[in-house]
Amino acid sequence: MILELSGVNTYYGTSHILFDVSLTIAEGEAVCLLGRNGAGKSTTLKSIMGLTPPSSGRIFFKGENINSRSVYAIARRGIGYVPDDRRIFPNLTVRQNMEIATKNFKNKGNGWTVEKVYNLFPDLEKLDGSKGSNLSGGEQQMVAIGRSLMGNPDFLLLDEPAEGLSPLVVKTMMEQIQKLKEEGLTILLSEQNVAFAMELSEMAYVIDKGRIRYQGSIDELKENEEVRKQYLLI
């Protein structure tokens, strides 16, 4: 397994947010973490990334316990993170936003470059000199993903990549994430857009009130109307 969470408990101050969260992801797999707003999806990704370190439980990445690692150290080990608020630099151009995240790792000779990102997101090449503050939501999302790829990750955390996007842009985003899967990238996708996430994933976890309520294949989840009604319908 490339990633394993075992009995993770995470707090915001005195508020208990994640309760004994456990999940596993195999290398090359695309997994979705589904749930309503406030269910604990983003906190799970932040806990993996070290932004909200768990108070108990264990997180293993490539067999190494990363609980006590700093955010930058976790990123250097090969985890890319695209937050739900994107956080691109508004005063930098599209190219500068990506170049600032460039990392060179051993054995990554065929790694990501700005030109390779532009091949994935052709619209960004036309916006090469545009500042982040002038981009649409969909364009900012592409930049955020491209910036993460410039770190040459083996594993990508995507937090609500379809949030606030038009149906046409969502379709385009789906096609581009599918290409990342074909590149062999392992992906954990946190989403409220169930149809979007299920189209891209092989396995699903459903979280509600900070607890994992269901895990199984996408086909099994499609057949489980009770779980979908209880935890996913808004």
MARKEVEX-779056 format. One record per residue (C-alpha): x, y negated, z; chain; residue number from 1; residue in one letter. Coordinates in Angstrom, 2 decimals. Example, Ala and Ser with C-alpha at 12.3 -4.5 7.8 and 13.67 -1.06 7.14 Angstrom:
REM residues 2
+---------+---------+---------+--------+-----+--------+
:       u :       v :       w : chaine : num : residu :
+---------+---------+---------+--------+-----+--------+
:   12.30 :    4.50 :    7.80 :      A :   1 :      A :
:   13.67 :    1.06 :    7.14 :      A :   2 :      S :
+---------+---------+---------+--------+-----+--------+
//
This chain:
REM residues 234
+---------+---------+---------+--------+-----+--------+
:       u :       v :       w : chaine : num : residu :
+---------+---------+---------+--------+-----+--------+
:    0.00 :    0.00 :    0.00 :      A :   1 :      M :
:    1.25 :   -3.48 :   -0.80 :      A :   2 :      I :
:   -0.87 :   -5.09 :    1.95 :      A :   3 :      L :
:   -2.38 :   -3.72 :    5.14 :      A :   4 :      E :
:   -4.30 :   -5.54 :    7.86 :      A :   5 :      L :
:   -4.95 :   -3.59 :   11.04 :      A :   6 :      S :
:   -7.17 :   -4.87 :   13.85 :      A :   7 :      G :
:   -6.54 :   -8.56 :   13.12 :      A :   8 :      V :
:   -8.05 :  -11.09 :   15.52 :      A :   9 :      N :
:   -7.72 :  -14.78 :   14.72 :      A :  10 :      T :
:   -8.78 :  -17.86 :   16.67 :      A :  11 :      Y :
:   -9.22 :  -21.55 :   15.92 :      A :  12 :      Y :
:   -8.42 :  -22.98 :   19.33 :      A :  13 :      G :
:  -10.74 :  -21.11 :   21.69 :      A :  14 :      T :
:  -13.12 :  -20.05 :   18.89 :      A :  15 :      S :
:  -12.81 :  -16.38 :   17.95 :      A :  16 :      H :
:  -13.12 :  -16.22 :   14.14 :      A :  17 :      I :
:  -11.88 :  -12.80 :   12.97 :      A :  18 :      L :
:  -12.76 :   -9.65 :   14.92 :      A :  19 :      F :
:  -10.57 :   -6.57 :   14.38 :      A :  20 :      D :
:  -10.35 :   -7.10 :   10.63 :      A :  21 :      V :
:   -8.72 :   -4.18 :    8.80 :      A :  22 :      S :
:   -8.19 :   -3.74 :    5.06 :      A :  23 :      L :
:   -5.73 :   -2.19 :    2.65 :      A :  24 :      T :
:   -4.78 :   -3.11 :   -0.89 :      A :  25 :      I :
:   -2.76 :   -0.94 :   -3.26 :      A :  26 :      A :
:   -0.18 :   -2.37 :   -5.65 :      A :  27 :      E :
:   -1.74 :   -3.50 :   -8.94 :      A :  28 :      G :
:   -5.25 :   -3.49 :   -7.47 :      A :  29 :      E :
:   -7.78 :   -6.33 :   -7.64 :      A :  30 :      A :
:   -9.89 :   -6.50 :   -4.48 :      A :  31 :      V :
:  -12.64 :   -8.95 :   -3.59 :      A :  32 :      C :
:  -13.56 :  -10.18 :   -0.13 :      A :  33 :      L :
:  -17.23 :  -11.13 :   -0.23 :      A :  34 :      L :
:  -19.39 :  -12.99 :    2.23 :      A :  35 :      G :
:  -21.50 :  -16.05 :    2.84 :      A :  36 :      R :
:  -20.05 :  -19.45 :    3.67 :      A :  37 :      N :
:  -18.44 :  -19.34 :    7.11 :      A :  38 :      G :
:  -18.21 :  -15.54 :    7.18 :      A :  39 :      A :
:  -14.43 :  -15.52 :    7.68 :      A :  40 :      G :
:  -13.15 :  -15.12 :    4.11 :      A :  41 :      K :
:  -10.84 :  -18.14 :    4.05 :      A :  42 :      S :
:   -9.55 :  -17.41 :    7.56 :      A :  43 :      T :
:   -8.62 :  -13.90 :    6.45 :      A :  44 :      T :
:   -6.52 :  -15.28 :    3.59 :      A :  45 :      L :
:   -4.99 :  -17.94 :    5.83 :      A :  46 :      K :
:   -4.09 :  -15.29 :    8.40 :      A :  47 :      S :
:   -2.29 :  -13.27 :    5.73 :      A :  48 :      I :
:   -0.43 :  -16.39 :    4.61 :      A :  49 :      M :
:    0.55 :  -17.36 :    8.15 :      A :  50 :      G :
:   -1.48 :  -20.57 :    8.18 :      A :  51 :      L :
:   -3.65 :  -19.24 :   11.01 :      A :  52 :      T :
:   -1.49 :  -16.53 :   12.59 :      A :  53 :      P :
:   -3.49 :  -13.74 :   14.23 :      A :  54 :      P :
:   -3.41 :  -13.51 :   18.00 :      A :  55 :      S :
:   -3.43 :   -9.71 :   17.79 :      A :  56 :      S :
:   -3.36 :   -6.98 :   15.18 :      A :  57 :      G :
:   -0.80 :   -6.37 :   12.48 :      A :  58 :      R :
:   -0.29 :   -7.54 :    8.90 :      A :  59 :      I :
:    2.10 :   -5.55 :    6.71 :      A :  60 :      F :
:    3.30 :   -6.66 :    3.28 :      A :  61 :      F :
:    5.35 :   -4.11 :    1.35 :      A :  62 :      K :
:    5.75 :   -2.21 :    4.60 :      A :  63 :      G :
:    7.11 :   -5.17 :    6.56 :      A :  64 :      E :
:    5.29 :   -6.69 :    9.53 :      A :  65 :      N :
:    4.86 :  -10.37 :    8.60 :      A :  66 :      I :
:    2.86 :  -11.47 :   11.66 :      A :  67 :      N :
:    5.59 :  -13.66 :   13.06 :      A :  68 :      S :
:    6.88 :  -14.98 :    9.74 :      A :  69 :      R :
:    6.55 :  -18.65 :    8.77 :      A :  70 :      S :
:    4.43 :  -19.65 :    5.77 :      A :  71 :      V :
:    7.43 :  -20.39 :    3.54 :      A :  72 :      Y :
:    9.05 :  -17.07 :    4.48 :      A :  73 :      A :
:    5.87 :  -15.18 :    3.58 :      A :  74 :      I :
:    5.69 :  -17.00 :    0.24 :      A :  75 :      A :
:    9.31 :  -16.10 :   -0.48 :      A :  76 :      R :
:    8.51 :  -12.44 :    0.08 :      A :  77 :      R :
:    6.18 :  -12.58 :   -2.91 :      A :  78 :      G :
:    2.74 :  -13.81 :   -1.83 :      A :  79 :      I :
:    1.11 :  -16.63 :   -3.77 :      A :  80 :      G :
:   -1.79 :  -18.58 :   -2.31 :      A :  81 :      Y :
:   -4.41 :  -20.73 :   -4.04 :      A :  82 :      V :
:   -6.54 :  -22.50 :   -1.39 :      A :  83 :      P :
:  -10.21 :  -23.30 :   -1.89 :      A :  84 :      D :
:   -9.48 :  -27.05 :   -1.91 :      A :  85 :      D :
:   -6.68 :  -26.58 :   -4.51 :      A :  86 :      R :
:   -4.39 :  -29.21 :   -2.93 :      A :  87 :      R :
:   -2.61 :  -30.28 :   -6.08 :      A :  88 :      I :
:   -0.54 :  -33.45 :   -5.89 :      A :  89 :      F :
:   -2.74 :  -36.28 :   -7.26 :      A :  90 :      P :
:    0.15 :  -38.59 :   -8.16 :      A :  91 :      N :
:    2.15 :  -35.95 :  -10.02 :      A :  92 :      L :
:    1.53 :  -34.85 :  -13.60 :      A :  93 :      T :
:    0.37 :  -31.37 :  -14.50 :      A :  94 :      V :
:    3.92 :  -30.34 :  -15.40 :      A :  95 :      R :
:    5.39 :  -31.88 :  -12.25 :      A :  96 :      Q :
:    2.83 :  -30.09 :  -10.06 :      A :  97 :      N :
:    4.07 :  -26.80 :  -11.42 :      A :  98 :      M :
:    7.78 :  -27.56 :  -11.65 :      A :  99 :      E :
:    7.87 :  -28.55 :   -7.98 :      A : 100 :      I :
:    6.82 :  -24.97 :   -7.10 :      A : 101 :      A :
:    9.42 :  -23.21 :   -9.28 :      A : 102 :      T :
:   11.27 :  -20.44 :   -7.48 :      A : 103 :      K :
:   13.86 :  -18.03 :   -8.80 :      A : 104 :      N :
:   13.81 :  -14.58 :   -7.25 :      A : 105 :      F :
:   16.10 :  -11.64 :   -7.90 :      A : 106 :      K :
:   14.85 :   -9.14 :  -10.49 :      A : 107 :      N :
:   12.40 :  -11.71 :  -11.89 :      A : 108 :      K :
:   14.18 :  -12.36 :  -15.17 :      A : 109 :      G :
:   10.92 :  -12.42 :  -17.10 :      A : 110 :      N :
:    9.20 :  -14.62 :  -14.55 :      A : 111 :      G :
:    6.73 :  -17.45 :  -14.86 :      A : 112 :      W :
:    7.65 :  -20.72 :  -16.56 :      A : 113 :      T :
:    5.58 :  -23.80 :  -17.36 :      A : 114 :      V :
:    5.35 :  -22.58 :  -20.95 :      A : 115 :      E :
:    4.08 :  -19.18 :  -19.84 :      A : 116 :      K :
:    1.46 :  -20.87 :  -17.65 :      A : 117 :      V :
:    0.40 :  -22.94 :  -20.66 :      A : 118 :      Y :
:   -0.04 :  -19.72 :  -22.64 :      A : 119 :      N :
:   -2.40 :  -18.53 :  -19.91 :      A : 120 :      L :
:   -4.18 :  -21.89 :  -19.61 :      A : 121 :      F :
:   -3.96 :  -23.54 :  -23.06 :      A : 122 :      P :
:   -6.00 :  -26.54 :  -21.92 :      A : 123 :      D :
:   -3.23 :  -27.52 :  -19.51 :      A : 124 :      L :
:   -0.68 :  -28.01 :  -22.28 :      A : 125 :      E :
:   -2.83 :  -30.82 :  -23.65 :      A : 126 :      K :
:   -2.85 :  -32.38 :  -20.17 :      A : 127 :      L :
:    0.89 :  -31.99 :  -19.60 :      A : 128 :      D :
:    1.42 :  -35.68 :  -18.74 :      A : 129 :      G :
:   -1.89 :  -36.28 :  -16.97 :      A : 130 :      S :
:   -1.87 :  -36.98 :  -13.25 :      A : 131 :      K :
:   -3.64 :  -34.60 :  -10.91 :      A : 132 :      G :
:   -6.09 :  -37.29 :   -9.82 :      A : 133 :      S :
:   -7.44 :  -37.55 :  -13.38 :      A : 134 :      N :
:   -8.27 :  -33.86 :  -13.77 :      A : 135 :      L :
:  -11.67 :  -32.18 :  -13.57 :      A : 136 :      S :
:  -12.37 :  -29.52 :  -10.95 :      A : 137 :      G :
:  -11.74 :  -26.74 :  -13.45 :      A : 138 :      G :
:   -8.49 :  -28.30 :  -14.62 :      A : 139 :      E :
:   -7.32 :  -28.73 :  -11.03 :      A : 140 :      Q :
:   -8.07 :  -25.06 :  -10.38 :      A : 141 :      Q :
:   -5.96 :  -24.05 :  -13.36 :      A : 142 :      M :
:   -3.09 :  -26.21 :  -12.11 :      A : 143 :      V :
:   -3.41 :  -24.72 :   -8.61 :      A : 144 :      A :
:   -3.21 :  -21.18 :   -9.98 :      A : 145 :      I :
:   -0.39 :  -22.10 :  -12.34 :      A : 146 :      G :
:    1.56 :  -23.71 :   -9.51 :      A : 147 :      R :
:    1.22 :  -20.54 :   -7.45 :      A : 148 :      S :
:    2.39 :  -18.40 :  -10.37 :      A : 149 :      L :
:    5.54 :  -20.52 :  -10.68 :      A : 150 :      M :
:    6.66 :  -18.90 :   -7.44 :      A : 151 :      G :
:    6.64 :  -15.53 :   -9.27 :      A : 152 :      N :
:    4.43 :  -13.73 :   -6.73 :      A : 153 :      P :
:    3.78 :  -10.01 :   -6.65 :      A : 154 :      D :
:    0.53 :  -10.58 :   -4.78 :      A : 155 :      F :
:   -1.93 :  -13.44 :   -5.28 :      A : 156 :      L :
:   -4.52 :  -14.75 :   -2.81 :      A : 157 :      L :
:   -7.34 :  -16.62 :   -4.56 :      A : 158 :      L :
:   -9.75 :  -18.47 :   -2.27 :      A : 159 :      D :
:  -13.06 :  -19.31 :   -3.99 :      A : 160 :      E :
:  -11.61 :  -19.86 :   -7.49 :      A : 161 :      P :
:  -15.09 :  -20.26 :   -9.01 :      A : 162 :      A :
:  -16.37 :  -22.74 :   -6.44 :      A : 163 :      E :
:  -17.85 :  -25.94 :   -7.92 :      A : 164 :      G :
:  -17.13 :  -24.96 :  -11.53 :      A : 165 :      L :
:  -19.59 :  -25.03 :  -14.41 :      A : 166 :      S :
:  -20.76 :  -21.68 :  -15.85 :      A : 167 :      P :
:  -18.61 :  -22.20 :  -18.96 :      A : 168 :      L :
:  -15.49 :  -22.91 :  -16.90 :      A : 169 :      V :
:  -16.28 :  -19.95 :  -14.62 :      A : 170 :      V :
:  -16.35 :  -17.69 :  -17.69 :      A : 171 :      K :
:  -12.99 :  -19.07 :  -18.84 :      A : 172 :      T :
:  -11.53 :  -18.63 :  -15.35 :      A : 173 :      M :
:  -12.73 :  -15.03 :  -15.32 :      A : 174 :      M :
:  -10.94 :  -14.34 :  -18.60 :      A : 175 :      E :
:   -7.72 :  -15.88 :  -17.31 :      A : 176 :      Q :
:   -7.75 :  -13.94 :  -14.04 :      A : 177 :      I :
:   -8.37 :  -10.80 :  -16.07 :      A : 178 :      Q :
:   -5.15 :  -11.55 :  -17.97 :      A : 179 :      K :
:   -3.29 :  -11.82 :  -14.67 :      A : 180 :      L :
:   -4.57 :   -8.35 :  -13.79 :      A : 181 :      K :
:   -3.24 :   -7.09 :  -17.10 :      A : 182 :      E :
:    0.16 :   -8.58 :  -16.15 :      A : 183 :      E :
:    0.11 :   -6.17 :  -13.20 :      A : 184 :      G :
:   -0.42 :   -8.79 :  -10.50 :      A : 185 :      L :
:   -2.10 :   -7.57 :   -7.30 :      A : 186 :      T :
:   -5.00 :   -9.86 :   -6.36 :      A : 187 :      I :
:   -7.15 :  -10.47 :   -3.30 :      A : 188 :      L :
:  -10.10 :  -12.62 :   -4.32 :      A : 189 :      L :
:  -12.30 :  -14.37 :   -1.75 :      A : 190 :      S :
:  -15.64 :  -15.40 :   -3.23 :      A : 191 :      E :
:  -19.26 :  -16.32 :   -2.63 :      A : 192 :      Q :
:  -19.97 :  -15.86 :   -6.35 :      A : 193 :      N :
:  -20.67 :  -12.14 :   -6.14 :      A : 194 :      V :
:  -21.12 :  -11.52 :   -9.87 :      A : 195 :      A :
:  -17.82 :  -13.28 :  -10.66 :      A : 196 :      F :
:  -15.86 :  -11.36 :   -8.04 :      A : 197 :      A :
:  -17.36 :   -7.96 :   -8.82 :      A : 198 :      M :
:  -16.58 :   -8.34 :  -12.52 :      A : 199 :      E :
:  -12.88 :   -8.77 :  -11.73 :      A : 200 :      L :
:  -12.40 :   -6.26 :   -8.91 :      A : 201 :      S :
:  -12.14 :   -2.52 :   -8.39 :      A : 202 :      E :
:  -12.70 :   -2.54 :   -4.64 :      A : 203 :      M :
:  -14.77 :   -4.73 :   -2.32 :      A : 204 :      A :
:  -14.85 :   -5.70 :    1.33 :      A : 205 :      Y :
:  -17.84 :   -7.51 :    2.77 :      A : 206 :      V :
:  -17.28 :   -9.75 :    5.78 :      A : 207 :      I :
:  -19.92 :  -11.31 :    8.02 :      A : 208 :      D :
:  -19.41 :  -13.30 :   11.22 :      A : 209 :      K :
:  -15.74 :  -12.40 :   11.18 :      A : 210 :      G :
:  -16.23 :   -8.62 :   10.96 :      A : 211 :      R :
:  -15.80 :   -6.28 :    8.02 :      A : 212 :      I :
:  -19.26 :   -4.81 :    7.45 :      A : 213 :      R :
:  -18.62 :   -2.78 :    4.30 :      A : 214 :      Y :
:  -15.79 :   -1.45 :    2.18 :      A : 215 :      Q :
:  -15.95 :    0.62 :   -0.97 :      A : 216 :      G :
:  -15.70 :    0.59 :   -4.73 :      A : 217 :      S :
:  -17.51 :   -1.99 :   -6.84 :      A : 218 :      I :
:  -19.73 :    0.73 :   -8.28 :      A : 219 :      D :
:  -20.71 :    1.82 :   -4.76 :      A : 220 :      E :
:  -21.50 :   -1.77 :   -3.77 :      A : 221 :      L :
:  -23.65 :   -2.27 :   -6.86 :      A : 222 :      K :
:  -25.73 :    0.71 :   -5.76 :      A : 223 :      E :
:  -25.95 :   -0.40 :   -2.12 :      A : 224 :      N :
:  -28.87 :   -2.82 :   -2.20 :      A : 225 :      E :
:  -29.15 :   -2.87 :    1.60 :      A : 226 :      E :
:  -25.62 :   -4.28 :    2.08 :      A : 227 :      V :
:  -26.07 :   -6.83 :   -0.68 :      A : 228 :      R :
:  -29.39 :   -8.04 :    0.74 :      A : 229 :      K :
:  -28.18 :   -8.20 :    4.32 :      A : 230 :      Q :
:  -24.80 :   -9.83 :    3.87 :      A : 231 :      Y :
:  -24.54 :  -11.40 :    0.41 :      A : 232 :      L :
:  -27.86 :  -12.95 :   -0.54 :      A : 233 :      L :
:  -28.19 :  -16.63 :    0.31 :      A : 234 :      I :
+---------+---------+---------+--------+-----+--------+
//
